[in-house]
Amino acid sequence: MRIGELAQRTGVSPRSLRYYEEQGLLTSSRSEAGQRHYAEADAERVLLIRRLFDAGLSSRVIATVLPCVDVPGDLVIAEETFAAMLRERDRIDADIAHLTQTRDALDKLLEINSRHRAELETRRGLTV
């Protein structure tokens, strides 16, 4: 199938499909006119890539995970993929911890601001 059909079937833009190829996540053959052609199985691969991106993985990490899909019986690849996924989970946990700290700091500022606004309202009521 050509790039337009793959894009339509997967809901992924042709530009994204070209990016996936540039990153080594997807391959195509070329016609004599230079048009990209994809296999039927590439539609499932694109959907998997999209899910991995949606999960917050970078193209670099996805490139380390996909060999596990391509060669499912290789223990070395499975171990490397497992290690990559653990690193990503640790990174996400660190991001969550940072976001939690940021939210907590914002909550404190909101509390301080609420008290300040209440004091201003009280003062305004006394001076009117």
N, C-alpha and C positions, 0 to 999 in steps of 0.2 A: 504494500500500500504506500501511497505517497504521503508526504509530510502533512498536507491539508487534511487528508482522511484520518491520519493518526491523531492529529490535533482535535478534530471533531469527535472522534470516538472516545478520547480520554479527557476532553475538556482542558487540555494543556495547550497553550499557544505555540504556534510554529517557532517563535523566537525562543521559548523555553526549551523546546525540543532540540534546537540547534545548540543551545547552551549545554544541555545534557550531553550532547555529542562532544562538544569542546572539552568538557570535563571528564570524558571517558566513561560516562555512565550508560551510554546508549551508542549503538553502532548502526550504520546503515550501509547499504550498497548504493552505487551510483549508476544511473542509466548513461547511455552514450552522450546524452544531452546534459549530463551533470545533475539530474534530479535525484533527490534522495528517495530510496525505497526501503521500506521496513517490513520485517516479517510479522506474521500474526501475533506471535508471542511477545513482540515488543509493546503491544498495547498493555498487557499485564505488567510488564517491566516498568513502563511509564507510570502506571497507577501506583506501583510500589514505590518508585522514586518520589512521587508526589506525596505519598503518605509519610515517607521518611523526612522530606522537607517540612511537611506540616508538623511533624513531631519536634522540629527545631534542630535537626541535624544539618550540618553543612555539607556541601558537595564533597569536600575532602573526606569527611567521615563516611558519607554514603559510599564513596569509592572503596573504602575499606570493608564495608559491610556486604556489598553486592557479590564479591567472590564466594561468599558462603551460599548464596542463592545459586550461583553459576556452577559451583562444584560442591554440592551438599555432602558428599561422602568423605571429604578431605578433613581429617582431624586437625591438622596444622592451621588450615584456613578457619575452621570452626573456632579454634582457640584464639586466633588473632581477632576474629570478629567479636567474640565474647569480651575480650580485653578492651576493644574499641568501644563497645556498648557500655561497659562499666565506666570507662573514662568519661563518656558523654553523660551518663547518669550522675556521676560525681560533679561534673561541670554544671549540670542543671540544678543539682542540690545546692551548690554554691551560689548560683544565681538566685534561687529561691530564698536562701538565707539573706543575701544582700537586699533583695526586694522587701523582705520582712522587716529588716532593720530600717530601711528607708521609710516604709509605711509607719512603723512605730515612731520614728522621729517626726513624721508629718502629723501623726495623731497628737503628739505632745504639743507641737506648734498650734494645732487647731484648738486644743484645750486652753493654751495660754491666750490665744486670740479671742476665744469665746469669753474668758474671764475679763479680758481687757475691754471688750465691747460692752459687757454688762456693766463694768465700772463707768465707762463713758456714758452709758444710758442713765445710770444712777446720778452722775454728776449733772447731766443735762437736765434731769428732772428737778434737781435741787436749785438750779440757777434760773429756771423759767418763772 
